[in-house]
Amino acid sequence: MGLLDRAKQSVEKARDISLDLVSDENLANMIIVACTKQDNVNEALKTKGSIYRIHGIDLEMGIPPKIVYAIRREFDEQLE
């Protein structure tokens, strides 16, 4: 077995392990928590008069799983 074959086998094994660690139930809970956090932070930003909002969420299913928030500047519709 060559080096590339071993690397491919290792990557496939790691992928299978990461999929087993995050069940459908856990993934659903992660999504709910991430979206709730987005709503709460956006409300706090609005209350503080900030022009920034979280507009997107990326979930990276790796070891460990990761949540990444994308932030966007809000524009006044009258200025556009």
C-alpha positions as CSV (number, residue, x, y, z in Angstrom):
1,M,0.0,0.0,0.0
2,G,1.4,3.4,-1.1
3,L,1.6,6.5,0.9
4,L,-1.3,8.1,-0.9
5,D,-3.5,5.1,-0.3
6,R,-2.7,5.2,3.4
7,A,-3.5,8.9,3.6
8,K,-6.8,8.4,1.8
9,Q,-7.6,5.6,4.2
10,S,-6.8,7.7,7.2
11,V,-9.0,10.6,5.9
12,E,-11.9,8.3,5.3
13,K,-11.5,6.8,8.8
14,A,-11.4,10.2,10.4
15,R,-14.5,11.3,8.5
16,D,-16.4,8.2,9.6
17,I,-15.4,8.8,13.3
18,S,-16.5,12.5,13.1
19,L,-19.8,11.5,11.6
20,D,-20.4,9.0,14.4
21,L,-19.5,11.5,17.1
22,V,-22.1,14.0,16.0
23,S,-25.5,12.3,16.0
24,D,-28.5,13.8,14.2
25,E,-29.9,14.8,17.6
26,N,-26.7,16.6,18.6
27,L,-26.5,18.3,15.2
28,A,-30.1,19.5,15.6
29,N,-29.3,20.9,19.0
30,M,-26.2,22.7,17.7
31,I,-28.3,24.3,15.0
32,I,-30.9,25.5,17.5
33,V,-28.2,26.9,19.9
34,A,-26.4,28.6,17.1
35,C,-29.6,30.2,15.7
36,T,-30.8,31.3,19.2
37,K,-27.4,32.9,19.8
38,Q,-27.7,34.7,16.5
39,D,-31.1,36.1,17.5
40,N,-29.9,37.1,20.9
41,V,-26.7,38.8,19.7
42,N,-28.5,40.7,16.9
43,E,-31.1,42.0,19.4
44,A,-28.3,43.1,21.8
45,L,-26.5,44.8,18.8
46,K,-29.7,46.6,17.8
47,T,-30.3,47.8,21.4
48,K,-26.8,49.2,21.6
49,G,-27.3,51.1,18.3
50,S,-24.8,49.0,16.4
51,I,-25.1,48.9,12.6
52,Y,-23.7,45.3,12.5
53,R,-25.7,42.1,12.6
54,I,-24.9,38.4,12.4
55,H,-26.3,37.4,9.0
56,G,-25.0,33.9,8.5
57,I,-23.9,30.8,10.3
58,D,-21.6,28.0,9.1
59,L,-21.3,24.7,11.0
60,E,-18.1,22.8,10.4
61,M,-18.4,19.2,11.3
62,G,-14.8,18.3,12.3
63,I,-13.0,17.3,15.4
64,P,-14.0,19.4,17.2
65,P,-17.2,20.7,15.5
66,K,-17.1,24.5,15.0
67,I,-19.7,27.3,14.6
68,V,-18.6,30.3,12.5
69,Y,-20.7,33.5,12.4
70,A,-20.7,35.9,9.5
71,I,-21.2,39.6,10.3
72,R,-22.6,42.2,7.9
73,R,-23.0,45.9,8.2
74,E,-26.7,47.0,8.0
75,F,-27.4,50.0,5.8
76,D,-30.2,52.4,6.2
77,E,-32.7,51.8,3.3
78,Q,-33.2,55.6,2.9
79,L,-29.5,56.1,2.1
80,E,-29.5,53.5,-0.7
